[in-house]
Amino acid sequence: MNLESAPQGVVAGSIPLFAGHPARELLPIDGLRRVMSAAWEGSDAARMLNYGDEQGNRQLIEFLAARLRRRERLDISRDNLMIIGGSTGGVGMLTQHLTVPGDVVLVDAPSYRDALHIFRDHQLELRAAPIDDEGIVIDELERILQQLAASGVAPRFYYVVPNFQNPTGITLSRERREAVIALSRAYGFAIIEDDVYSDIRFGGALPASFFALARGQNVFRLGSFSKTLAPGLRVGWLVAEARRIAGFVGSGMLRMGGGANPFSAAVVADYCGSGAWEAHVEWLRGQYQKRRDLALAALKASMPAGVTWTRPQGGYFIWLRLPSSVHADELEARAQEGNVYFASGKGFYIHPAAGAHHLRLSFSYVPLPDLQAGIDALGRLIAQLMA
């Protein structure tokens, strides 16, 4: 294991199946180095090192808006888009602007654990509806909304990773997206669509985005270069109604500090403008599909009866459900003795006990031999615990 770009806590000789990071060999280091070298030699080097436009790098905004118009036929202009510091920065910014402590927000069960962490940091009250193979269960979401309304409470937003969800890899169906939009209009909550995995798809077309289906009304769609280029650049984007973008751009934080990561955004703009990013994304899909296929084959060969798992058509993650006799905590302790690490399901629920028999595996980071060895080791351990 090369530790130069390893996630925090990874030690030599370990198999970190918890790491939702791109593998080092999948980062376009040489291509980005060439773009950066050209930038230093160009006439805009000083501009790149100064405060940026509050809305973000204009070249990158125009590229992204044109791409969304071309690929998804979205009726948007540059006024509907701003550059942000990765989707994490976007979730934080939206939470800060849309909520006050004590507000209620809606999430999936399970949901992305770091987003839950951000919501707790802002002292928000979380309500979770379960998901199945098509995403959030609409009847359960509506029941929660009715209970809140009976108490005079209106949730501020619903946070969702609609495509190849973290942690399960599930994609929310179009029918349920439309149902969520109908509920959002009936009960007055916004939708935060954290869409960072949609470019890493292995099958056919995805359902239309919440932003497209709702014609942008009260939807905030986040995208990021972290999964398809390099997370260390900290560059992403937000698509929303023009009036919302104008409000964010005029905020005190951006007025004081300028746009998000001007240097990184300029590098990304040049890389995208050359056509290199879209070519890299196409190559990445094949690389991640190989990893997904190997992981699924290893699970089929290694896991004892009673273990089930998702079969994602994109993204980074596979979600396992263990038999009731096997607890993720005990499995985690046994696995770590052999230097195999995974993400326990408990961290992805607002009530951790709900994830006691679940775990998330990432196929994005570890080398293929380690991916095979790690899953084989987990299969043996689960069989031992079942016995």
N, C-alpha and C positions, 0 to 999 in steps of 0.2 A: 504494500500500500504506500503510494507516494503521499507524504504528509504535507507537501508544499502548499497544496490547495485543499486540504482535507477539512471537513466540518469540525467545529469545536468538539473536543472530547474524544476524537478518534486517535487511537494509538496504533503503533506499528504492529502488523500481524493480525489486526482485527478485521471483521467483516461487518461494516456499518450499513445494514439493510434499513436503517431508520432515515438515512440521509436523502432528503428530497433536493439534491443538488445535481447540476450537470457534471458528468465526469470530466476530469481534466483533459483527457484526449478528445473530448467533444467541443472544447472551447476553440474558437477560431483565432488563436494567438497570433499566428503569422499575418493574417489578414488585418487584424486590428493594429498590429505593430506598423504595418505599411501605411495605414490611414493616419495613425498618430504621427509618424515621421513626416508625412506630407503636410500635415497640419502645422507642425513646428516650423517647417521651412516656408510656409505660405505667409501671405500678408495679414491673415486674420488671427495670428497667434495671440496677440495682445488682447483682441476682443474676446477670445475664448477664455482668457484668464481673468476677465473682469466680471462685474455683475451682469446678469443676463436679463432679457426681456421677461417680465412677470409671467406671461403666458407660456413662455418656453421658446426653444429654438424654432424659428419660423420655418426653416427649411425642413425640419423634421415634422412639424405640424402639417405642412402642406403634403409631404410624402404620405403620412398616415391617413389624412383625410381622403386623399386620392385613392389610396389602396382600399379603404373601406367603401368608397363609392363604387369602385371597379369590382371588387370581389363580392360585396354584399348588397349592392344597389342602395346603400343608405343615402338618404337625402340630407347630407350634412355639408358644412363648409368649415373653414378654419375656425370660425367663431364657436363651433361645437366641441372644440378639442383643446386640451392643454397638456403640457408635459409635467410629469410628477416624478417624485423620487422612488420609483418602483411602485408596485401595487400596495406594498405595506405603507408607504408614504401616503398613498391615496386613501386607504382605509382610515388611517389616522386623521387625515385632513377632513374627510367626510364626517367622521364621528365627531370631531371637534366642532364642525359647523352646523351639524344637523341635530345635535343632542345636548342636553344638560344632565348632570348627575341625577339618577333616579328614573330617567326615561326607560321605557321598555323597547327592546329590539327583538326581532324574530330571527331564529337561526334553524338550521337543520340539526337533526340528531342521527349521526354525528356531523360535526362541522369542522372547519379548519381551526386547529387549536390556537394558532398565533393570533388569528382574528378574535377569538374568544378572549384571549389575553388582553388585547387592545380594548375591547369593550369593557372588561372588568377594570382596567386601568382608569377608564372614564366613569366608573361607578354606575354602570348601566345595569338594568334588570333584564335578564335573558329568559326568553321563552323559546322552547325547542319543540318542533314537530318531527316525528320520525320520517325516515325515507325508506323506499324500497327500490326495486330495480329500475323504476322509472323516475325516481327522485322523490321530492317531498309528497307526503300523503295529504291530499287536499282536504279530505274530510276532517283530519286531525288539525290541520292548520285553521280551518274554518271554526272548529270547536274552540280552539284557543282564542281566536278573535272574538267570538261571541261571549266568552267568559270575560275577556278584558273589557268589551263594550258594556257588559252588564255592571261592571265595577266603575264605569266612567273613564276607562283608560284607553288611550289610542296609541298604538305602537308607532315609533318613529320611522323604522325601516325594517326590511327583510334583507339579510345578507346571505348570498348564495354563490357558490362556485358551480355554475351550471354545466360546464363541460369537463368530463373526466375529473370529477370532484376529488379534492383532497379532503378526506383520506380514502374514499372508497373506489374512486375511478369511475363512478356512475355518471351518466349523462341524463340530465333532466329532459323529459319528453316535451315536444311542442305543445301537446294538449294541456299538460300541467303548467307550462309557462303561461299559456293563455288564461288558465284558471287563476293563477297567482295574480296576474295583471287585473283580472276582474275583481278579485278580492282587494287588491291594493286601491282600486278606485272606490270600492264600496266602503272601505274602512279608513282610507286616507293615509296609508303609509307609503313610503318610497321604497324603491328596490335598488340595492347595491349589487351589481353583477360583476363578480371578480373573475374575469374571463382570461386567465393567464395561460391556459393550456390548449386553447382551441387550435393553434397552429400545429400542435403535436398530435395529429390524428392519423390513424392507420386504416380507417375504413372510408365510407362515403361521406356525403355532406352532413353537416350538423344541423340541428333545428335552428330556425331563425333566433337571433338574440332577443333578449327582453327589450333592448333598446329599439330594435326594428319592429317587433310586434306591438309595442306601446307607442310607436312613432315618437320615441324620445321622452314622452311625458312622464315626469317624476321617476326616471330611471337614470342611474349613474353607472356607466360601464367602464371598468378598469381593464387595461392591458399592460403588458410588461415585456421588456427584452431580457428579463432575468432567466427565463426558461429556454429561450431560443437564441441567445447571444452570449451574455455574460452577466451574472448577478452582481458582480463587483462594480459594474458601471452605474448601478442604481438609477436606471432610466425606465420610466413607464409612461402611460398616457391615460387621460380621463376623457370620456365622451359623455356629453350631457347637453341639455337645452342651453342655448346661447346665453340666456339670462343667468343661468346658474354658473356657467363658466365665467362670465363677467364678474359675478359676485365673488367667486374664489380668487380671480386674478386681482381684484381690488382689495383683497384682505391685507391687514396690517403686516402679516408675516412675509408675504411676497413683496409688498411695497418696500419693506425694510431690507429683505435679503435677496431680492431678484428672483429670477426663475430657477427651476429645479436643476441643479448640477449642470451649469452651462458648458463646462469643458467636456464632460462625458456626453452630453446631448449633442454637441457639435461633432464629436467623433462618430457617434452613432448615425447622425444625419449624413455624414460623408460616406460611411460604410453602406447605409441603405441606398443612397443615391447612386452608388456604383453598380447596384444590382447584386452585390455580394450577399446581403442578408437573406433575400428570398431564395437564392441558390443554396445557402447554408441551411435554411429551414427545410428545404426539400431533402437534402442529404441527412439531416438530423432525424427526420421521420423514419427513414430506413434503419438508422442506427438504433433508435429507441424501439422500433418494432422487433428487431432481432432480440433485444434484451427482454421485451415483454414476452415474446414467443418462448425464449429459453426458460423464463421464470414460470410460465404456465405449464410447460412440459415437465419441469422439475417438480412442481407442486403435484401434478398428476401422478408422477412416478413415486414421490416420496411420502405424501401425506396419507395417514391411516384413514379408514372409513370414519365418517362423522365430522371431518373437517371440510368446510366449504369456503369458497372464495369467489370474488368477482373476476370478470374477464373484460378488462377495460379495452376500449377501442382507441385509446390515446392516452396522453399524459404520462405520469410517472409512477402510479401507485396501484397496488393490489391490496384488497381488504379481506382478511381471513376471519372466519367465525369458528371458534373452538368448541368442542363438545362441552357440555355443562360440567363435566368432571375435571376439566383442565382450566386452570386460572392463568390469565396472562402474566400475573405477577410472579407466580412460581416458575412458569416457563421462562420468563425474562431472567430470573436469577440463575437458572440452570444454563441458559444460553450464554450468558455473560461469562460463566466459568470457562467456556470454550471460545471466548472472544467473538461471539456472534451477537449482534445488537439489532433490535427492531424497535418500532414505536408502539408501545402499549396503547390499546384502544381507549383507555380511561381518560387520556388527555383530550380527546376529541368530543367529549360530552360535557354538558353543563353539570350533570350529575355523574361523577366519575364511575360509580358502581355499574352504570349501564354498559360500560365498555370492558367489564371484567373478563369477558370471554372473546375479546376481539384483539386483533393487531393489524398494523399497517406495514406492508413491505414496499420499499422503493426499489425499482429496477434501474434507476437512472444513473446511479453513481458508481457502484462497485464494478470491477472488471468481470467479464463473463464467467471465468472459472470460479471466482469468489461468489458470484451470484448462485451458481450451481451448488457449490459446497455449503454455502450458508443455508439454503433451503433444504438440502439433504440433511444437514445437522438438525434443523428444526423439526423435520419429519421424524427423525429418530427420537428426539426428546419428547415430542408429543405422544408418540407410541409408548414410550416408557411411562409417562405420567398417566396415560389411560390405563395401563396395566396395573 
